[in-house]
Amino acid sequence: MCTNFIWVAVYEEATFWGHFYACLITLLGGAGLFFGSSINLKPSLGLRESYLTVTFAWVVISAFGSLPFLFTQSIDGFVNAFFETASGFTTTGSSILTDIESLPKSVLYWRSLTHWIGGMGIIVLVVAILPMLRVGGYNLFKSEASGISYEKLTPRTASTAKRLWGIYVGLTVFQVVFLLFGEMDFFDALCHSFGTIATGGFSTKNASVGHFSSYSQYVIMVFMLLSGINFTLHYFTIKGKFSKLRENDELKTYLGIILLAGVVTTIVLNVLANTEWEEAFRHGFFQVVSIMTATGFATDDYLLWPAQGWIIILILMFVGASVGSTGGGIKVIRHVVAFKSFMANMKRLLHPNSVILIRVNREKIMDEDVSAITSFIVLYLVTFLTGSVLMTFLGVEPVTSATSVLTTMGGIGPGFGSVGPASNFSSIPEAGKVLLSFLMILGRLELTTVFVLFTLDFWKD
């Protein structure tokens, strides 16, 4: 947050005191929490404490993160500021701002930085520091990491977190360099790299990435694609372990879906919307990658596309990126396991006495893992339907209700109706913004991490 002062000085803005008060309150609040928790510090965190800590951390950090918006008077009202901040830290990319370009550069920087901090996970960053406090952080790390299981790169959790952050920073630096070869200045390149690598989607322009050249759009498309891949695979690539990539079923499915959806969308735009081939290819693949990775950047308003294009975008909203990436959604690996489970059950109907194993990446998936994944998908859909109904009760029309819930849960950003890529969430009533903010955090923490707090067993000794 204190790095905001760099841009205050560079652009000679009159927002110094607003950022100063935000930093001061955050530092005092952080110090109070630190010294208060260190009084009764346990040698390690159990699962119960980890779930509570992770959920509490996202709420508190979003509350403190909203202070620069409030004190610089960039956003009116705590609910709006909290919504924007939660959207940033959870890398959702949904916004209530109607004129982004009118904001001070220091505020736009902070807005993008919330993406970058939240992308790899605030808790993962903290885990890299916890050993200095002599606190075992693996349970905390598991609560933050998404997926079936988390393959540790090293025996020590802190070392794993540091390696992941090294890859994360490296990708960010590379993208900034590539964007600087285009028409972007350093500020825009940095902010859009934050939003891309974090698969967040906050832009510094009202027209999002559509404001920039074709070159910049292609660069951002490639880095969105890379950011939607499991970061452990990036690590194995650096180490030369290419067999890990060849054996990874999720990676092959992820790339296959993008290729298929991108080709179909390109054909739809070219044939049905009479768009020139290169433009159809660029807009089609960009939006497919943006939605699939839950980034939310836009180069075109897909609500103006033929209906066939809408359907593709809607389907991709239910897919998500890869496990272990900064992307959101249900995640490709869960769809892979669910599909293989379905096919295995079909085979059992034909061959009742056969023993059929479900394998992913050549490894057997245990029945309890299949059950957990199936339960997650059902819980995801039930939460989506419940949230959609609640939004309609708040006076939001059905299409906007359903897609606003879907995009905030999945960390996608734009939806359909009045929250499309050319619009924003400013028209949503305050109660709806509170609900959607909760859904952002809920989706970012993979649902069960939060829902377990509302069970009776969690609070029993």
Secondary structure, 3 states (H helix, E strand, C coil): CCCHHHHHHHCCCCCHHHHHHHHHHHHHHHHHHHHHHHCCCCCECCHHHHHHHHHHHHHHHHHHHCHHHHHCCCCCCHHHHHHHHHHHHCCCCCCCCCCHHHCCHHHHHHHHHHHHHHHHCHHHHHHHHHHHHCCECHHHHHHHCCCCCCCCCCCCHHHHHHHHHHHHHHHHHHHHHHHHCCCCCHHHHHHHHHHHHCCCCCCCCCCHHHHCCHHHHHHHHHHHHHHCCCHHHHHHHHCCCCHHHHCCHHHHHHHHHHHHHHHHHHHHHHHHCCCCHHHHHHHHHHHHHHHHCCCCCCCCCHHHCCHHHHHHHHHHHCCCCCCCCCCCCCCHHHHHHHHHHHHHHHHHHHCCCCCCCCEECCEECCHHHHHHHHHHHHHHHHHHHHHHHHHHHCCCCHHHHHHHHHHHHCCCCCCCHHHCCCCCCCCCCHHHHHHHHHHHHHHHCCCHHHHHHHCHHHHCC
